[in-house]
């Protein structure tokens, strides 16, 4: 059963993307740039040098309790909708954190997700409130009991128990804010300094 509010159900609104739209966008960009390698070289030479912006594919070390996790950040709607769908490459201390602008009730499911996961629901102050097991391809909603959840961390199944992380464990919000800045997001928009 799908939740009608996409903000409350990031995993339930995950969609499979196709390369066709990307291909069309690339073709359009090439046409606008003159389609030739010289036009692209000229445009690149005239653009100011900038450091590459971080993307959802980048990993950030962020602590949960005493454990350091390499996290990918899902911040935009499309990132949240896709989440860890089709992923089978999650290493033992890697996960994805879903960052919301405000605290609310949450619900996740495992549509098109082949890797068994734990979901940790964190409050706005970074306190772990709840954890639940989620099983591959299970489309059963896993709702939070609290309506004060702002961050949701997906890890491999059993990760929280393995590291003895229970409700009350703290998410390193300073590291999360730094990761958001590196991705080009303003941490204040997500209640962080």
OpenMM code with the backbone's topology and positions (N, CA, C; nanometers):
from openmm import Vec3, app, unit

residues = "UNK UNK UNK UNK UNK UNK UNK UNK UNK UNK UNK UNK UNK UNK UNK UNK UNK UNK UNK UNK UNK UNK UNK UNK UNK UNK UNK UNK UNK UNK UNK UNK UNK UNK UNK UNK UNK UNK UNK UNK UNK UNK UNK UNK UNK UNK UNK UNK UNK UNK UNK UNK UNK UNK UNK UNK UNK UNK UNK UNK UNK UNK UNK UNK UNK UNK UNK UNK UNK UNK UNK UNK UNK UNK UNK UNK UNK UNK UNK UNK UNK UNK UNK UNK UNK UNK UNK UNK UNK UNK UNK UNK UNK UNK UNK UNK UNK UNK UNK UNK UNK UNK UNK UNK UNK UNK UNK UNK UNK UNK UNK UNK UNK UNK UNK UNK UNK UNK UNK UNK UNK UNK UNK UNK UNK UNK UNK UNK UNK UNK UNK UNK UNK UNK UNK UNK UNK UNK UNK UNK UNK UNK UNK UNK UNK UNK UNK UNK UNK UNK UNK UNK UNK UNK UNK UNK UNK UNK UNK UNK UNK UNK UNK UNK UNK UNK UNK UNK UNK UNK UNK UNK UNK UNK UNK UNK UNK UNK UNK UNK UNK UNK UNK UNK UNK UNK UNK UNK UNK UNK UNK UNK UNK".split()
positions = [
    Vec3(0.0842, -0.1170, 0.0000),
    Vec3(0.0000, 0.0000, 0.0000),
    Vec3(0.0887, 0.1234, 0.0000),
    Vec3(0.0629, 0.2158, -0.0864),
    Vec3(0.1456, 0.3345, -0.0972),
    Vec3(0.0877, 0.4471, -0.0138),
    Vec3(0.1775, 0.5236, 0.0489),
    Vec3(0.1387, 0.6410, 0.1239),
    Vec3(0.1194, 0.7549, 0.0251),
    Vec3(0.0167, 0.8336, 0.0413),
    Vec3(-0.0130, 0.9411, -0.0535),
    Vec3(0.0842, 1.0563, -0.0436),
    Vec3(0.1558, 1.0706, 0.0664),
    Vec3(0.2483, 1.1824, 0.0842),
    Vec3(0.3898, 1.1361, 0.0552),
    Vec3(0.4529, 1.1825, -0.0551),
    Vec3(0.5868, 1.1364, -0.0895),
    Vec3(0.6912, 1.1755, 0.0142),
    Vec3(0.6697, 1.2826, 0.0899),
    Vec3(0.7663, 1.3198, 0.1928),
    Vec3(0.7646, 1.2214, 0.3082),
    Vec3(0.6506, 1.1594, 0.3313),
    Vec3(0.6411, 1.0645, 0.4409),
    Vec3(0.6791, 0.9239, 0.3982),
    Vec3(0.6979, 0.9027, 0.2723),
    Vec3(0.7255, 0.7694, 0.2231),
    Vec3(0.8298, 0.7721, 0.1120),
    Vec3(0.9555, 0.8094, 0.1461),
    Vec3(1.0554, 0.8238, 0.0419),
    Vec3(1.0823, 0.6961, -0.0343),
    Vec3(1.0853, 0.5853, 0.0317),
    Vec3(1.1159, 0.4617, -0.0378),
    Vec3(0.9974, 0.4122, -0.1188),
    Vec3(0.8762, 0.4501, -0.0789),
    Vec3(0.7598, 0.4016, -0.1509),
    Vec3(0.7406, 0.4724, -0.2837),
    Vec3(0.8070, 0.5816, -0.3048),
    Vec3(0.7913, 0.6570, -0.4284),
    Vec3(0.9137, 0.6402, -0.5198),
    Vec3(0.9923, 0.5399, -0.4958),
    Vec3(1.1105, 0.5172, -0.5781),
    Vec3(1.0691, 0.4748, -0.7182),
    Vec3(1.1317, 0.5321, -0.8174),
    Vec3(1.1003, 0.4983, -0.9556),
    Vec3(1.2257, 0.4553, -1.0280),
    Vec3(1.2077, 0.3660, -1.1227),
    Vec3(1.3183, 0.3226, -1.2061),
    Vec3(1.3402, 0.4288, -1.3124),
    Vec3(1.4637, 0.4729, -1.3285),
    Vec3(1.4917, 0.5739, -1.4295),
    Vec3(1.5448, 0.5076, -1.5540),
    Vec3(1.5263, 0.5741, -1.6657),
    Vec3(1.5792, 0.5238, -1.7910),
    Vec3(1.6842, 0.6187, -1.8407),
    Vec3(1.7714, 0.5696, -1.9232),
    Vec3(1.8779, 0.6506, -1.9779),
    Vec3(1.8319, 0.7356, -2.0946),
    Vec3(1.7096, 0.7147, -2.1417),
    Vec3(1.6618, 0.7860, -2.2588),
    Vec3(1.6552, 0.9363, -2.2341),
    Vec3(1.5993, 0.9771, -2.1199),
    Vec3(1.5890, 1.1205, -2.0899),
    Vec3(1.7280, 1.1814, -2.0771),
    Vec3(1.8191, 1.1085, -2.0166),
    Vec3(1.9561, 1.1573, -2.0032),
    Vec3(2.0202, 1.1728, -2.1397),
    Vec3(1.9976, 1.0760, -2.2270),
    Vec3(2.0519, 1.0809, -2.3620),
    Vec3(1.9978, 1.2011, -2.4385),
    Vec3(1.8673, 1.2277, -2.4258),
    Vec3(1.8076, 1.3439, -2.4919),
    Vec3(1.8673, 1.4739, -2.4389),
    Vec3(1.8862, 1.4832, -2.3080),
    Vec3(1.9434, 1.6042, -2.2490),
    Vec3(2.0858, 1.6251, -2.2976),
    Vec3(2.1645, 1.5172, -2.3048),
    Vec3(2.3018, 1.5263, -2.3522),
    Vec3(2.3054, 1.5702, -2.4978),
    Vec3(2.2174, 1.5153, -2.5810),
    Vec3(2.2123, 1.5536, -2.7217),
    Vec3(2.1772, 1.7014, -2.7357),
    Vec3(2.0818, 1.7473, -2.6543),
    Vec3(2.0441, 1.8889, -2.6574),
    Vec3(2.1587, 1.9787, -2.6165),
    Vec3(2.2336, 1.9377, -2.5147),
    Vec3(2.3477, 2.0169, -2.4695),
    Vec3(2.4544, 2.0237, -2.5774),
    Vec3(2.4779, 1.9126, -2.6464),
    Vec3(2.5766, 1.9123, -2.7545),
    Vec3(2.5337, 2.0040, -2.8684),
    Vec3(2.4038, 2.0035, -2.9004),
    Vec3(2.3541, 2.0923, -3.0061),
    Vec3(2.3736, 2.2381, -2.9677),
    Vec3(2.3454, 2.2712, -2.8426),
    Vec3(2.3622, 2.4090, -2.7975),
    Vec3(2.5085, 2.4506, -2.7947),
    Vec3(2.5980, 2.3569, -2.7737),
    Vec3(2.7404, 2.3875, -2.7680),
    Vec3(2.8089, 2.3707, -2.9026),
    Vec3(2.7364, 2.3518, -3.0073),
    Vec3(2.7961, 2.3422, -3.1398),
    Vec3(2.8292, 2.2007, -3.1807),
    Vec3(2.8004, 2.1010, -3.1001),
    Vec3(2.8169, 1.9593, -3.1319),
    Vec3(2.9603, 1.9157, -3.1569),
    Vec3(3.0546, 2.0019, -3.1623),
    Vec3(3.1907, 1.9608, -3.1951),
    Vec3(3.2823, 1.9677, -3.0760),
    Vec3(3.3934, 1.8936, -3.0808),
    Vec3(3.4861, 1.8944, -2.9703),
    Vec3(3.5480, 2.0319, -2.9477),
    Vec3(3.5654, 2.1096, -3.0532),
    Vec3(3.6262, 2.2413, -3.0368),
    Vec3(3.5327, 2.3325, -2.9579),
    Vec3(3.4035, 2.3273, -2.9864),
    Vec3(3.3083, 2.4106, -2.9139),
    Vec3(3.3097, 2.3755, -2.7660),
    Vec3(3.3150, 2.2461, -2.7339),
    Vec3(3.3188, 2.2045, -2.5939),
    Vec3(3.4480, 2.2496, -2.5293),
    Vec3(3.5598, 2.2405, -2.6009),
    Vec3(3.6890, 2.2825, -2.5472),
    Vec3(3.6886, 2.4327, -2.5221),
    Vec3(3.6327, 2.5101, -2.6138),
    Vec3(3.6260, 2.6545, -2.5976),
    Vec3(3.5403, 2.6910, -2.4773),
    Vec3(3.4266, 2.6253, -2.4632),
    Vec3(3.3392, 2.6535, -2.3498),
    Vec3(3.4083, 2.6178, -2.2192),
    Vec3(3.4774, 2.5053, -2.2149),
    Vec3(3.5465, 2.4638, -2.0930),
    Vec3(3.6597, 2.5601, -2.0601),
    Vec3(3.7295, 2.6092, -2.1598),
    Vec3(3.8419, 2.6997, -2.1360),
    Vec3(3.7934, 2.8337, -2.0835),
    Vec3(3.6746, 2.8780, -2.1245),
    Vec3(3.6258, 3.0082, -2.0814),
    Vec3(3.5556, 3.0025, -1.9459),
    Vec3(3.5184, 2.8832, -1.8985),
    Vec3(3.4505, 2.8701, -1.7698),
    Vec3(3.5513, 2.8830, -1.6564),
    Vec3(3.5123, 2.9489, -1.5461),
    Vec3(3.6040, 2.9600, -1.4331),
    Vec3(3.6274, 2.8234, -1.3705),
    Vec3(3.7470, 2.8045, -1.3176),
    Vec3(3.7809, 2.6778, -1.2522),
    Vec3(3.7022, 2.6662, -1.1226),
    Vec3(3.6348, 2.5537, -1.1039),
    Vec3(3.5582, 2.5291, -0.9828),
    Vec3(3.5851, 2.3869, -0.9374),
    Vec3(3.5786, 2.3659, -0.8075),
    Vec3(3.5931, 2.2295, -0.7588),
    Vec3(3.4639, 2.1550, -0.7881),
    Vec3(3.4766, 2.0275, -0.8143),
    Vec3(3.3599, 1.9458, -0.8476),
    Vec3(3.2695, 1.9358, -0.7256),
    Vec3(3.1407, 1.9573, -0.7466),
    Vec3(3.0438, 1.9458, -0.6386),
    Vec3(3.0260, 1.7986, -0.6031),
    Vec3(3.0044, 1.7731, -0.4769),
    Vec3(2.9792, 1.6371, -0.4305),
    Vec3(2.8381, 1.5962, -0.4723),
    Vec3(2.8196, 1.4668, -0.4936),
    Vec3(2.6906, 1.4145, -0.5360),
    Vec3(2.6446, 1.3049, -0.4410),
    Vec3(2.5305, 1.2473, -0.4700),
    Vec3(2.4803, 1.1366, -0.3885),
    Vec3(2.5755, 1.0171, -0.3918),
    Vec3(2.6587, 1.0074, -0.4935),
    Vec3(2.7525, 0.8959, -0.5045),
    Vec3(2.8698, 0.9091, -0.4071),
    Vec3(2.8911, 1.0276, -0.3496),
    Vec3(3.0027, 1.0486, -0.2569),
    Vec3(2.9688, 0.9978, -0.1177),
    Vec3(3.0739, 0.9534, -0.0471),
    Vec3(3.0604, 0.8987, 0.0876),
    Vec3(3.1144, 0.9981, 0.1886),
    Vec3(3.0497, 1.0068, 0.3049),
    Vec3(3.0909, 1.0971, 0.4111),
    Vec3(3.1011, 1.0193, 0.5421),
    Vec3(3.2127, 1.0334, 0.6154),
    Vec3(3.2241, 0.9654, 0.7448),
    Vec3(3.1444, 1.0413, 0.8513),
    Vec3(3.0443, 0.9754, 0.9064),
    Vec3(2.9581, 1.0360, 1.0076),
    Vec3(2.9374, 0.9328, 1.1181),
    Vec3(2.9541, 0.9761, 1.2410),
    Vec3(2.9404, 0.8830, 1.3537),
    Vec3(2.7957, 0.8664, 1.3985),
    Vec3(2.7667, 0.7440, 1.4386),
    Vec3(2.6441, 0.7108, 1.5103),
    Vec3(2.6938, 0.6447, 1.6377),
    Vec3(2.6704, 0.7094, 1.7523),
    Vec3(2.7299, 0.6613, 1.8756),
    Vec3(2.8813, 0.6659, 1.8613),
    Vec3(2.9471, 0.5526, 1.8825),
    Vec3(3.0938, 0.5464, 1.8690),
    Vec3(3.1368, 0.4904, 1.7340),
    Vec3(3.0411, 0.4546, 1.6495),
    Vec3(3.0709, 0.3909, 1.5214),
    Vec3(3.0725, 0.4923, 1.4069),
    Vec3(3.1768, 0.4857, 1.3250),
    Vec3(3.1831, 0.5718, 1.2074),
    Vec3(3.1234, 0.4973, 1.0892),
    Vec3(3.0293, 0.5639, 1.0241),
    Vec3(2.9610, 0.5082, 0.9076),
    Vec3(2.9991, 0.5919, 0.7867),
    Vec3(3.0237, 0.5253, 0.6763),
    Vec3(3.0388, 0.5973, 0.5496),
    Vec3(2.8992, 0.6104, 0.4922),
    Vec3(2.8499, 0.7361, 0.4891),
    Vec3(2.7116, 0.7590, 0.4483),
    Vec3(2.7042, 0.8327, 0.3152),
    Vec3(2.6060, 0.7934, 0.2359),
    Vec3(2.5649, 0.8720, 0.1217),
    Vec3(2.4415, 0.9483, 0.1673),
    Vec3(2.4266, 1.0718, 0.1180),
    Vec3(2.3162, 1.1566, 0.1596),
    Vec3(2.2080, 1.1616, 0.0521),
    Vec3(2.0865, 1.1258, 0.0898),
    Vec3(1.9701, 1.1420, 0.0021),
    Vec3(1.8972, 1.2660, 0.0515),
    Vec3(1.8994, 1.3719, -0.0309),
    Vec3(1.8448, 1.5001, 0.0115),
    Vec3(1.7324, 1.5474, -0.0807),
    Vec3(1.7507, 1.5319, -0.2094),
    Vec3(1.6488, 1.5775, -0.3044),
    Vec3(1.5397, 1.4707, -0.3197),
    Vec3(1.4270, 1.5124, -0.3729),
    Vec3(1.3168, 1.4183, -0.3962),
    Vec3(1.3580, 1.2966, -0.4775),
    Vec3(1.4220, 1.3157, -0.5947),
    Vec3(1.4629, 1.1992, -0.6738),
    Vec3(1.5629, 1.1084, -0.6006),
    Vec3(1.6541, 1.1673, -0.5228),
    Vec3(1.7494, 1.0848, -0.4466),
    Vec3(1.6760, 0.9999, -0.3441),
    Vec3(1.5792, 1.0599, -0.2765),
    Vec3(1.5022, 0.9868, -0.1755),
    Vec3(1.4153, 0.8798, -0.2403),
    Vec3(1.3556, 0.9120, -0.3534),
    Vec3(1.2705, 0.8149, -0.4220),
    Vec3(1.3491, 0.6922, -0.4649),
    Vec3(1.4717, 0.7127, -0.5074),
    Vec3(1.5530, 0.5999, -0.5546),
    Vec3(1.6216, 0.5281, -0.4390),
    Vec3(1.6718, 0.6035, -0.3427),
    Vec3(1.7348, 0.5443, -0.2250),
    Vec3(1.8353, 0.4356, -0.2596),
    Vec3(1.8203, 0.3193, -0.2001),
    Vec3(1.9106, 0.2059, -0.2233),
    Vec3(1.8496, 0.1012, -0.3168),
    Vec3(1.7547, 0.1440, -0.3998),
    Vec3(1.6955, 0.0503, -0.4949),
    Vec3(1.8024, -0.0116, -0.5843),
    Vec3(1.7861, -0.1376, -0.6149),
    Vec3(1.8744, -0.2160, -0.7017),
    Vec3(2.0180, -0.2289, -0.6492),
    Vec3(2.0465, -0.1817, -0.5296),
    Vec3(2.1828, -0.1856, -0.4774),
    Vec3(2.2127, -0.3185, -0.4102),
    Vec3(2.3277, -0.3749, -0.4443),
    Vec3(2.3757, -0.4979, -0.3806),
    Vec3(2.5186, -0.4796, -0.3309),
    Vec3(2.5696, -0.3563, -0.3374),
    Vec3(2.7112, -0.3317, -0.3106),
    Vec3(2.7388, -0.2639, -0.1776),
    Vec3(2.6419, -0.2586, -0.0876),
    Vec3(2.6585, -0.1900, 0.0395),
    Vec3(2.7561, -0.2679, 0.1279),
    Vec3(2.8646, -0.2030, 0.1662),
    Vec3(2.9658, -0.2655, 0.2517),
    Vec3(2.9193, -0.2612, 0.3981),
    Vec3(2.9874, -0.3353, 0.4889),
    Vec3(2.9397, -0.3481, 0.6275),
    Vec3(2.9154, -0.2171, 0.7020),
    Vec3(2.9981, -0.1160, 0.6837),
    Vec3(2.9803, 0.0104, 0.7554),
    Vec3(2.9431, 0.1250, 0.6615),
    Vec3(2.8654, 0.0924, 0.5589),
    Vec3(2.8155, 0.1928, 0.4660),
    Vec3(2.6635, 0.1992, 0.4757),
    Vec3(2.6107, 0.3188, 0.4539),
    Vec3(2.4667, 0.3359, 0.4579),
    Vec3(2.4240, 0.4609, 0.3850),
    Vec3(2.2946, 0.4839, 0.3841),
    Vec3(2.2392, 0.6038, 0.3217),
    Vec3(2.1500, 0.6725, 0.4232),
    Vec3(2.1741, 0.8035, 0.4398),
    Vec3(2.0912, 0.8815, 0.5311),
    Vec3(1.9992, 0.9730, 0.4503),
    Vec3(1.8722, 0.9726, 0.4884),
    Vec3(1.7704, 1.0550, 0.4260),
    Vec3(1.7513, 1.1765, 0.5167),
    Vec3(1.7716, 1.2958, 0.4600),
    Vec3(1.7713, 1.4190, 0.5376),
    Vec3(1.6489, 1.5027, 0.4997),
    Vec3(1.5651, 1.5319, 0.5979),
    Vec3(1.4414, 1.6065, 0.5751),
    Vec3(1.4508, 1.7463, 0.6347),
    Vec3(1.3710, 1.8376, 0.5808),
    Vec3(1.3711, 1.9758, 0.6269),
    Vec3(1.3062, 1.9916, 0.7628),
    Vec3(1.2124, 1.9040, 0.7961),
    Vec3(1.1452, 1.9161, 0.9254),
    Vec3(1.1129, 1.7774, 0.9794),
    Vec3(1.0951, 1.7718, 1.1095),
    Vec3(1.0594, 1.6466, 1.1760),
    Vec3(0.9157, 1.6099, 1.1426),
    Vec3(0.8910, 1.4800, 1.1279),
    Vec3(0.7591, 1.4301, 1.0905),
    Vec3(0.7539, 1.2788, 1.1135),
    Vec3(0.6369, 1.2211, 1.0954),
    Vec3(0.6247, 1.0751, 1.0958),
    Vec3(0.6849, 1.0249, 0.9646),
    Vec3(0.7484, 0.9095, 0.9677),
    Vec3(0.8120, 0.8535, 0.8484),
    Vec3(0.7594, 0.7135, 0.8229),
    Vec3(0.7718, 0.6706, 0.6989),
    Vec3(0.7449, 0.5319, 0.6635),
    Vec3(0.8305, 0.4966, 0.5419),
    Vec3(0.8924, 0.3808, 0.5466),
    Vec3(0.9760, 0.3313, 0.4377),
    Vec3(0.9262, 0.1932, 0.3976),
    Vec3(0.9618, 0.1514, 0.2768),
    Vec3(0.9393, 0.0150, 0.2324),
    Vec3(1.0538, -0.0241, 0.1416),
    Vec3(1.0524, -0.1461, 0.0918),
    Vec3(1.1678, -0.2031, 0.0228),
    Vec3(1.1412, -0.2349, -0.1239),
    Vec3(1.0541, -0.1598, -0.1883),
    Vec3(1.0249, -0.1835, -0.3288),
    Vec3(1.1541, -0.1792, -0.4105),
    Vec3(1.1779, -0.2816, -0.4898),
    Vec3(1.2956, -0.2921, -0.5783),
    Vec3(1.4288, -0.2837, -0.5037),
    Vec3(1.4294, -0.3217, -0.3776),
    Vec3(1.5514, -0.3157, -0.2975),
    Vec3(1.5919, -0.4581, -0.2596),
    Vec3(1.7024, -0.5104, -0.3191),
    Vec3(1.7411, -0.6497, -0.2987),
    Vec3(1.8231, -0.6769, -0.1725),
    Vec3(1.8703, -0.5730, -0.1062),
    Vec3(1.9563, -0.5896, 0.0103),
    Vec3(1.8756, -0.5749, 0.1383),
    Vec3(1.8848, -0.6718, 0.2283),
    Vec3(1.8167, -0.6620, 0.3572),
    Vec3(1.8791, -0.5475, 0.4367),
    Vec3(1.7936, -0.4644, 0.4961),
    Vec3(1.8413, -0.3432, 0.5626),
    Vec3(1.7800, -0.3269, 0.7010),
    Vec3(1.8467, -0.2438, 0.7809),
    Vec3(1.7889, -0.1856, 0.9016),
    Vec3(1.7559, -0.0415, 0.8673),
    Vec3(1.6506, 0.0104, 0.9266),
    Vec3(1.6210, 0.1532, 0.9178),
    Vec3(1.6294, 0.2091, 1.0587),
    Vec3(1.7064, 0.3157, 1.0749),
    Vec3(1.7148, 0.3867, 1.2022),
    Vec3(1.6473, 0.5214, 1.1868),
    Vec3(1.5499, 0.5485, 1.2718),
    Vec3(1.4784, 0.6762, 1.2695),
    Vec3(1.5371, 0.7662, 1.3780),
    Vec3(1.5843, 0.8854, 1.3379),
    Vec3(1.6489, 0.9805, 1.4285),
    Vec3(1.5652, 1.1065, 1.4429),
    Vec3(1.5645, 1.1610, 1.5615),
    Vec3(1.4934, 1.2854, 1.5882),
    Vec3(1.5789, 1.4041, 1.5413),
    Vec3(1.5214, 1.5235, 1.5422),
    Vec3(1.5897, 1.6444, 1.4957),
    Vec3(1.7169, 1.6732, 1.5740),
    Vec3(1.7235, 1.6322, 1.7003),
    Vec3(1.8443, 1.6556, 1.7800),
    Vec3(1.9498, 1.5471, 1.7587),
    Vec3(1.9254, 1.4547, 1.6651),
    Vec3(2.0214, 1.3501, 1.6321),
    Vec3(2.0093, 1.2244, 1.7165),
    Vec3(1.9100, 1.2168, 1.8014),
    Vec3(1.8921, 1.0999, 1.8872),
    Vec3(1.8221, 0.9882, 1.8108),
    Vec3(1.8827, 0.8688, 1.8159),
    Vec3(1.8189, 0.7509, 1.7569),
    Vec3(1.6948, 0.7183, 1.8381),
    Vec3(1.5818, 0.7111, 1.7698),
    Vec3(1.4556, 0.6869, 1.8391),
    Vec3(1.4069, 0.5439, 1.8196),
    Vec3(1.4189, 0.4906, 1.6943),
    Vec3(1.3636, 0.3598, 1.6629),
    Vec3(1.4491, 0.2926, 1.5556),
    Vec3(1.4533, 0.1593, 1.5585),
    Vec3(1.5159, 0.0825, 1.4509),
    Vec3(1.4245, -0.0325, 1.4126),
    Vec3(1.4274, -0.0670, 1.2831),
    Vec3(1.3449, -0.1762, 1.2330),
    Vec3(1.4208, -0.2516, 1.1247),
    Vec3(1.3921, -0.3800, 1.1138),
    Vec3(1.4467, -0.4622, 1.0059),
    Vec3(1.3575, -0.4453, 0.8832),
    Vec3(1.4213, -0.4451, 0.7662),
    Vec3(1.3482, -0.4371, 0.6393),
    Vec3(1.4043, -0.5453, 0.5474),
    Vec3(1.3164, -0.6183, 0.4816),
    Vec3(1.3577, -0.7349, 0.4045),
    Vec3(1.3448, -0.7110, 0.2541),
    Vec3(1.4310, -0.7764, 0.1754),
    Vec3(1.4349, -0.7522, 0.0311),
    Vec3(1.2976, -0.7598, -0.0359),
    Vec3(1.2712, -0.6591, -0.1160),
    Vec3(1.1517, -0.6505, -0.2001),
    Vec3(1.0193, -0.6472, -0.1226),
    Vec3(1.0244, -0.6326, 0.0084),
    Vec3(0.9031, -0.6295, 0.0904),
    Vec3(0.8380, -0.4915, 0.0782),
    Vec3(0.7147, -0.4884, 0.0299),
    Vec3(0.6457, -0.3616, 0.0101),
    Vec3(0.5555, -0.3244, 0.1276),
    Vec3(0.5777, -0.3909, 0.2417),
    Vec3(0.5057, -0.3565, 0.3633),
    Vec3(0.5635, -0.2269, 0.4191),
    Vec3(0.4779, -0.1306, 0.4523),
    Vec3(0.5244, -0.0052, 0.5112),
    Vec3(0.5847, -0.0299, 0.6488),
    Vec3(0.6962, 0.0374, 0.6755),
    Vec3(0.7601, 0.0338, 0.8067),
    Vec3(0.7510, 0.1762, 0.8634),
    Vec3(0.6422, 0.2060, 0.9361),
    Vec3(0.6232, 0.3423, 0.9863),
    Vec3(0.6978, 0.3667, 1.1170),
    Vec3(0.7331, 0.4916, 1.1393),
    Vec3(0.7879, 0.5301, 1.2697),
    Vec3(0.6705, 0.5444, 1.3666),
    Vec3(0.6970, 0.5202, 1.4932),
    Vec3(0.5944, 0.5446, 1.5950),
    Vec3(0.5901, 0.6932, 1.6275),
    Vec3(0.7046, 0.7580, 1.6189),
    Vec3(0.7143, 0.8998, 1.6505),
    Vec3(0.6836, 0.9855, 1.5283),
    Vec3(0.6284, 1.1023, 1.5527),
    Vec3(0.6085, 1.1994, 1.4456),
    Vec3(0.7154, 1.3092, 1.4530),
    Vec3(0.8248, 1.2794, 1.5219),
    Vec3(0.9334, 1.3752, 1.5400),
    Vec3(1.0638, 1.3264, 1.4752),
    Vec3(1.0544, 1.2545, 1.3640),
    Vec3(1.1710, 1.1978, 1.2958),
    Vec3(1.2159, 1.2930, 1.1848),
    Vec3(1.3477, 1.3221, 1.1806),
    Vec3(1.3996, 1.4112, 1.0772),
    Vec3(1.5065, 1.3459, 0.9895),
    Vec3(1.5735, 1.2432, 1.0412),
    Vec3(1.6791, 1.1757, 0.9656),
    Vec3(1.6539, 1.0257, 0.9718),
    Vec3(1.6723, 0.9585, 0.8584),
    Vec3(1.6493, 0.8145, 0.8506),
    Vec3(1.7733, 0.7507, 0.7905),
    Vec3(1.8305, 0.6541, 0.8595),
    Vec3(1.9544, 0.5908, 0.8158),
    Vec3(1.9298, 0.4448, 0.7810),
    Vec3(1.9563, 0.4099, 0.6540),
    Vec3(1.9483, 0.2705, 0.6103),
    Vec3(2.0878, 0.2091, 0.6145),
    Vec3(2.0977, 0.0958, 0.6840),
    Vec3(2.2222, 0.0199, 0.6980),
    Vec3(2.1919, -0.1266, 0.6660),
    Vec3(2.2975, -0.2067, 0.6498),
    Vec3(2.2777, -0.3503, 0.6306),
    Vec3(2.2024, -0.4084, 0.7498),
    Vec3(2.1222, -0.5102, 0.7226),
    Vec3(2.0422, -0.5754, 0.8259),
    Vec3(2.1307, -0.6210, 0.9424),
    Vec3(2.0893, -0.5866, 1.0626),
    Vec3(2.1601, -0.6273, 1.1834),
    Vec3(2.2693, -0.5318, 1.2283),
    Vec3(2.2938, -0.4250, 1.1534),
    Vec3(2.4045, -0.3338, 1.1846),
    Vec3(2.3879, -0.2680, 1.3211),
    Vec3(2.2698, -0.2180, 1.3523),
    Vec3(2.2482, -0.1497, 1.4805),
    Vec3(2.2692, -0.2470, 1.5968),
    Vec3(2.2171, -0.3684, 1.5843),
    Vec3(2.2333, -0.4687, 1.6902),
    Vec3(2.3792, -0.5112, 1.7034),
    Vec3(2.4461, -0.5340, 1.5911),
    Vec3(2.5869, -0.5736, 1.5913),
    Vec3(2.6734, -0.4744, 1.6678),
    Vec3(2.6423, -0.3458, 1.6557),
    Vec3(2.7218, -0.2412, 1.7206),
    Vec3(2.6589, -0.1923, 1.8507),
    Vec3(2.5589, -0.2658, 1.8979),
    Vec3(2.4925, -0.2357, 2.0243),
    Vec3(2.4417, -0.0908, 2.0295),
    Vec3(2.3879, -0.0447, 1.9169),
    Vec3(2.3338, 0.0914, 1.9092),
    Vec3(2.1831, 0.0843, 1.9276),
    Vec3(2.1389, 0.1416, 2.0367),
    Vec3(1.9989, 0.1368, 2.0760),
    Vec3(1.9415, 0.2778, 2.0775),
    Vec3(1.8090, 0.2898, 2.0922),
    Vec3(1.7520, 0.4237, 2.1061),
    Vec3(1.8278, 0.5028, 2.2128),
    Vec3(1.8580, 0.6267, 2.1777),
    Vec3(1.9390, 0.7130, 2.2638),
    Vec3(2.0763, 0.7395, 2.2044),
    Vec3(2.1240, 0.6512, 2.1143),
    Vec3(2.2526, 0.6743, 2.0479),
    Vec3(2.2446, 0.8045, 1.9687),
    Vec3(2.3568, 0.8716, 1.9550),
    Vec3(2.3584, 1.0046, 1.8944),
    Vec3(2.4214, 1.0051, 1.7557),
    Vec3(2.3554, 1.0697, 1.6621),
    Vec3(2.4068, 1.0950, 1.5281),
    Vec3(2.4911, 1.2218, 1.5343),
    Vec3(2.6092, 1.2209, 1.4722),
    Vec3(2.6987, 1.3367, 1.4720),
    Vec3(2.6430, 1.4425, 1.3763),
    Vec3(2.5695, 1.5382, 1.4317),
    Vec3(2.5040, 1.6396, 1.3495),
    Vec3(2.6027, 1.7388, 1.2890),
    Vec3(2.7157, 1.7635, 1.3559),
    Vec3(2.8171, 1.8536, 1.2989),
    Vec3(2.8754, 1.7923, 1.1718),
    Vec3(2.9020, 1.6625, 1.1732),
    Vec3(2.9536, 1.5945, 1.0538),
    Vec3(2.8479, 1.5895, 0.9442),
    Vec3(2.7217, 1.5709, 0.9833),
    Vec3(2.6137, 1.5711, 0.8850),
    Vec3(2.6010, 1.7090, 0.8205),
    Vec3(2.6114, 1.8151, 0.9005),
    Vec3(2.6048, 1.9517, 0.8467),
    Vec3(2.7195, 1.9763, 0.7489),
    Vec3(2.8403, 1.9294, 0.7830),
    Vec3(2.9562, 1.9460, 0.6939),
    Vec3(2.9337, 1.8705, 0.5629),
    Vec3(2.8754, 1.7521, 0.5710),
    Vec3(2.8474, 1.6734, 0.4501),
    Vec3(2.7437, 1.7442, 0.3626),
    Vec3(2.6414, 1.8016, 0.4257),
    Vec3(2.5418, 1.8765, 0.3495),
    Vec3(2.6064, 1.9946, 0.2774),
    Vec3(2.6952, 2.0670, 0.3479),
    Vec3(2.7655, 2.1794, 0.2846),
    Vec3(2.8468, 2.1318, 0.1654),
    Vec3(2.9161, 2.0191, 0.1809),
    Vec3(2.9979, 1.9643, 0.0720),
    Vec3(2.9115, 1.9261, -0.0480),
    Vec3(2.7882, 1.8892, -0.0232),
    Vec3(2.6940, 1.8570, -0.1314),
    Vec3(2.6312, 1.9816, -0.1914),
    Vec3(2.6545, 2.0988, -0.1296),
    Vec3(2.5997, 2.2234, -0.1820),
    Vec3(2.4660, 2.2627, -0.1208),
    Vec3(2.4296, 2.2008, -0.0085),
    Vec3(2.3049, 2.2324, 0.0593),
    Vec3(2.3333, 2.3190, 0.1814),
    Vec3(2.2398, 2.4038, 0.2169),
    Vec3(2.2508, 2.4893, 0.3355),
    Vec3(2.2002, 2.4105, 0.4566),
    Vec3(2.2894, 2.3759, 0.5526),
    Vec3(2.2481, 2.2954, 0.6676),
    Vec3(2.1336, 2.3567, 0.7484),
    Vec3(2.1271, 2.4901, 0.7550),
    Vec3(2.0200, 2.5555, 0.8307),
    Vec3(1.8813, 2.5175, 0.7811),
    Vec3(1.8691, 2.4850, 0.6534),
    Vec3(1.7411, 2.4440, 0.5961),
    Vec3(1.6929, 2.3120, 0.6564),
    Vec3(1.7879, 2.2366, 0.7130),
    Vec3(1.7580, 2.1051, 0.7707),
    Vec3(1.7733, 2.1063, 0.9219),
    Vec3(1.7694, 2.2263, 0.9812),
    Vec3(1.7760, 2.2399, 1.1249),
    Vec3(1.9152, 2.2235, 1.1827),
    Vec3(2.0175, 2.2352, 1.1002),
    Vec3(2.1562, 2.2147, 1.1448),
    Vec3(2.2352, 2.3448, 1.1356),
    Vec3(2.3418, 2.3518, 1.2132),
    Vec3(2.4288, 2.4706, 1.2111),
    Vec3(2.5453, 2.4494, 1.1184),
] * unit.nanometer
topology = app.Topology()
chain = topology.addChain("A")
for resn in residues:
    res = topology.addResidue(resn, chain)
    for name in ("N", "CA", "C"):
        topology.addAtom(name, app.Element.getBySymbol(name[0]), res)
